[in-house]
């Protein structure tokens, strides 16, 4: 039997939406609401670095509680295996075969990145005015929009900065290579460079992510009386490995860098706990949807496999194998998203735009690659059916991957044969079954032939 492959989303699919099903059938009907939307994204956090996703060493009590109060999605994927394109996919709803930004550094074009008054950090590509973002869409629907953390898709002075793409308020790093400096002496507030004088001269007095956590609390306090969208793109636990204190890990018999990494993850967990407590205090928890994920898989760490950051998965950050793109996802919406549930429904970052738009009561315009998973969030019986999920990574050659149901195909180069893995039987992608599943391979080859449009910035080899 031949696979029936869906094509790219049509206008009808994108505009029809999915009816929200109540998660708790016995509960009394609730009035329609426009929920607040909080999307939290870690940086280089591994699939297995949270207690609720299997970590036995790193303490994450607040995220574990978030998972207990919501649903864990164990087959959620980042939009790309590295930072910039992952954020571009999230914000635009386009996968890397169609997004403007497909890698961290373009081979052709882009701007020279400079983040400290002359130090050059590489070539980057920025959003143009043509990118239509989730924030622009939600702001047009009446949401207050705020963001903090790491932007990564627009250089200073370009058309790609947050205030030009739907965010009323922004505070954080614009440059990717600036973002690992946790004791930086400046951050960007909207379009203005704002100094942190306490860190001048190389001093380590103010930890940047603490300021971002403060921004989040201040934002929800000031916008408590209107629906808001808050995008928290923390830079933890990306290297450099720096943290104000080791906390409970100081006494562990681990390599020093391992202690720092664990303390960074636990500090991020503390930020989530602060926000959860503030939403409770303000009476906003029941009408706020919280999403938590990571921008890609874990980077290679000198502390090796101590934390098992990608348990049982092949690859790390930069790879289109599961270890580079499968990331944790937790969603909490009390009374709507089932508590304590685990879902294996596959979805990815390109689905975030249409999903949040539907939750806000403002279905997106046609043309997105993602589709809303709102029904899957709230109804345990709902399913999206089989549909292709796509990634590409332009490195020394064009690496591609597509997942369709249980099948995952990978290739390194447009002229290379497909590797095929049965994720149901082989989640670690150890056994290439392309030789025995020739019909599946042929069908996925045909789909891949139309999956992307060529990019002038990343010419495929």
N, C-alpha and C positions, 0 to 999 in steps of 0.2 A: 504493500500500500504506500502510495506517495504521500509525503507531507503536504499539507495545505498551508502555504505560507501567507500570512497577511502582508499587505503592502504598507507603505508609510501612511500615517494617519490622514484621514480625509477631513474636510470641513465638517461633514455631518457627524463624524465620530467626536470631533473636538467640541462641537457646540451642543450636542445633545445632553451631555453630562450624565451622571449616575445618581439615582435617588439615594439619599442618605437613609440607611436602615438603622433603627435604634439598636444599640448594643445589648440593652437589658430589656427583653420583651415584657417582663412583669412590671416594669416601672411605669408610672403615670406618664402620659404624653407630655412632652415639653414644648414650649413655644419656640418658634424659629428664632434663632439668634445669629448675629454676625460675630463669630468668636474672634478674640484676639489671637494672633498667630505669632509664635516664637520659634525661630529656627536656629538651633545651636549647632555649630560645626567645629569639631576639633581639627587639629593639623597634624597629619602623620600618625594618628592614633590607630593602633592595630585592632583587628577584629576581636582578638582575645585579650585585650588590655583592661576590660571592665569585669568586675566580679560577676555581674549578671550575664556576661558572655564567656564565663569560664575561668577568669583569672583567679588563681589561688594566692597570689602574692601582693597584688596592688589593691589598695583599699579604696573602694568607690561606693560608700554607703548611700549617698544621695542619688546617684544614677541607678543603683540597685533598687532603691525605693521608687524612683520614677518608673522603672520597669515593672515593679510589683503593682503599681497603680495604673499601668498602661499595658501596651502590647510591644513585645520584642519581635522585630522582623529580622529573621536570620538569613534571608536571601535578598538583602538590599545591597545595591551597588553604587559606588561613586560614579560620576560622569566620566572620569578619566583616571589614569594611574598616577598623575602628577597634578600639581597645585592649580596653575592658571586655567587650563582647560576644564578641570573639574568644577571650578567656580563659574566659568562661563556657561557650562551646561546647566548648572543649577539655576542660574539667574535668567537664562533665555528659554529653557525648555527644548533646546536643540541639541542633538547628540553631536559627537565630534566629527561626524561625516558632513555636517552642515554648519556647525558653529564657526564663527570667525577665528576664535582662538582655539587651536588644536594641540598646542604644546607649550612648554615654558618659554622657548626662545625660537622665533621664526628664522628660517634659513634666508628668507628674502623680506626686506622691509623691516618695519618696526622702529622703535625709538631707543636711544641709548639711555639706560637706566642709571640715574645718579641719586644717591640718597643721603649724602652727608656734606653737600656743598662742594663736590668735586670727585669723590670716590666713585668709580664707575663699577656698576654691578651687572653688566651684560646688556643684551638687546631684548626688549620686550615688545609685545604687540598690544595695543590698547583697543578697547571698544570704540566704535564710532557712534555718531548720532543715530545710525540705522539700527543698532541693537535695541530691541524692545524688551524690557526686563520685567520680572515679577513685581519689583517695587513700583515701577511706573504704572503697571496695571492696577495694583492694589491702591495706590494713591489716587488714581482716577476714580476708583470705586469708593472713595471717602475714608480710607485708612490713613492714620498717621504712620509714617514710615521712618524707622531709625536703624542704623547699622553701626557696628563697631568691630574692631579686630583687624583682619588682613583682607585687603581688597584684591589686589593681584591682577586686575583686568583693565587698569587704566593708570598711566603715568601722570605725575603732576603736570598741570597745564594742558593735558590732552582733552579730547572729547569723551574720554572714558571714565571720568571720575564720578564718585557716587552721587553727588548732588545733581549731576546731569543725567542720571539714570534712575530717578524716582525716589531717592532718599531725601526726606526733609532734614534729617540730622545724620551726620557721619563723624566718627572719631576713631582714628587708628592709623595703620600703615597703608600707604598706597603701593609702594614698591615691595616686591617679593623678597628681594635680597636685604631690604631694611628690616623686614619683619622678624628675623631671628635674633635681633638685638634687643633683648628684654629690658636692658637698662639704657635705652636710647635717650638722647637729650631733647627729642622732639617727636611729636605726632601731628597728624593732620586733623584739624577740626573743620569740617566742610571744605572750603577751598583755601583755608588759611593754615600755614605752618605754625603750630603752637609749641613753644619751648617747654621743656621740663627742666628748669634750672637746677633742681636738686641733683640731676645726673650729669651736669656739665663737668668737663674735664675728666671724664671717665669714671666718675663716682657711681656707685651702685646703691642708690638710696630709694628710688621709686621703681617698682616693678610694673612694667607697662600693662600687663593683663589685669592687675589689680584695678588700674584706672578704667579699663574696659568693663570690668564687673560693676564698678561704681556707676558708669554710664548707663548700664542696663537697669539698675535700680532706679536711678533718677528718671529715666525715660518712662518706665511704667507708672511711676508716681504722677508724673506730669500729664500722662495721657490716659489715666484711669477711667475717665468719663467718655471716652470715644474708642471705637475699635482701632487697634494698632497692629502693625507688623514690625517685629523686632528681629533683626538678623545679627546673630552673635557669632562671628567668625574668629574665635579665639586662636592664638598662635601656638598654644600648648598642644602636645609636647614636642613640637618640632625642635631639632637641634639648631642653635647652640643649647647645650644642657646647662641651664642656669635657673636657680630657684632661691628665694630668700632664706628658706630653711628646709632641713630634711625631715622635720617632724618625727613621725613614728618610725621612720626608716633609718634614723641616725645610728641605731644600735644593731642594725642588720649586718651580718657577715657577708656582704655583697661587694662587688666592685663599686667604687665611688660613683661612677657614672650611672650605674644601675639604680643606686639610691636616689640620685637626682632625678632620673627619668620617672621613677615611681612617685616621687614627691610632686613632680610637675602634673602628673595625671590626677593625683589626689587633690592638688590645689584647684585644678579645673573642676573636679567633682564638687569642691567647696563653693565655687562660683554658682554652679547649678543649684546647690542647696540654698544659697542666699536668695536666689531668684524665686525658687519655689516658696520659701518662707515669706517673701514680700508679697507674692501673689495671694497667698493665704491671708496675710494681714490685711490686704486691701479688699478682700472678698472677691477676687478675680479668678481664682483657680478653676472654678467650674465652667467659666466661659473663656478659658484660654487653652489653646491647643499647643503643646510643647513637642517639638521634634528634636531629637539629638542624633548626630551622626559624625562621621569623619570625612575629610576631603579625599583621602586615598588610603591605601594600605600602609603598613609600617615601613619606615626606612631601615636600612641595615644598621644595626647598632653594635658597637664594640662589645657590649655585654652579652652578645650572642643570643642563645635560646633560653635564657633564664626565665623570661616572662612568657614565652610561647605566644608572641603577639599575633601570629597568623596560624593558629592551631590546625594542623592537618591540611593546610592550603599551600599550594605551590606558588612561589614567587613572592616578591615584596614590592614596595613602591617603585613605579616605573614599568612594571610588567602588566600585560593584559591577561595573565593568568589570575586565578582567583585571589591569591594573596595580595595582588596589587590593586584590586578593585572592589572586592567584597568587604564591606565595612559594617559596623554595628548601626542599627537604627532602632530607636525607641520612640514611640508616640503615646502621649498621654492627653486625654480629654475626659475628665471625670463624668461618668454617666453616659458617655457616647462611645468612646473607644474601650473595648472590654479590658478589664483589669486582670493582670496575671496571665495573659494569653501569650502564646508564641505562634507566629505565623511563618510559614515557609513560602508564601507567595512571592515570586520574583518581581522586583521593580527597581527603579534606579533614579538617579538625580534628575534626569530629564522629565520625570513625572511630577516633580515637586511643584513646578509652576502651575500646571493645570489643576493639581490637587488643591493647593492653597487657594487658587482662584475660585474653585467650586465651593470650598468651605466658606469663602467670603461672599458667596452669592453673586459672583461676577465671572461666569464662564469666559475663558480666553478666546481670542480671535483664532481663526483657522491658521494652520501652517506650522504648529508645533509638532515635534517628534514625539513628545511625551503624551501620556493620557492620564486622566484623573484616576486616582486609586481611592477616592473618598469612600466609596462603598466598601472597599476591602478594609479600610481602617475601622469602620463601625460595625460591620456585619461579618461574623465568622463564617457564614455560608457563602459569601460573595467571592467571586474569582474573576480574574481578568482574562482567563483563557491563554492559550499559547500565542505569543507574539515575539518578534525578534527584539533583543536588547543588543545595542551595538557600541563598540569602542574602537578607537584607533589611536595610535601613539607614533608620531613621526620622529623617529630617532635616527640611527644610522640607516634605517630603511623604514618602510611603513608597516608597522605591526597592526594587525586587525584581530578583533574577536567578536563573535556573535553568540548569544545564548538564545535558544528556542526550546522552552520546556526543559527536558532533562539533558538536551544536547548542548555542548559548548565547542565551538570551532575556533581555532587560533591559527594564524599564519604570520610569518615574518617576511613580508615582501609580496607585492601583487603577483609576482610570477612564481611564487612558491606554493607547494601543495598544502591543503588544509590538514591540520591535525584535528582530530575529533575525540571528544571525551564524553562519557556518559556520567554526568554529575550525580545522578541518583545512585549509581553503583560505585563511582570513583570520584568523590569530591576533591581529592588531592590531585586530579589530572595526571595520574601516573601512567595510564595505559591508553595509548593512541589506538582507537578502534576504527580509524578511517578505512583500513583495508577490508573490514568485514561489513561496514555500513555504507556501501557505495551509493545507495539511493539517497540517504540522508546527506552525504557529502555533496552530491550533485545538486540537490535542491538548495543547500546553503550556499554553494558557489553561485548559483543563479541569483539568489537574493543579494549576495554581496556585490554582484556586478552593478546593481543599482542603488547601493546603500549610501554612496557618498558623491559629492560633487568635488572636483579638483580645487585645491586651494593655491592661489598664487604665492602664498607665504610659506607653505610647506609642500613643495613639489615632491610627488611620490617617486621613489626609485624602485 
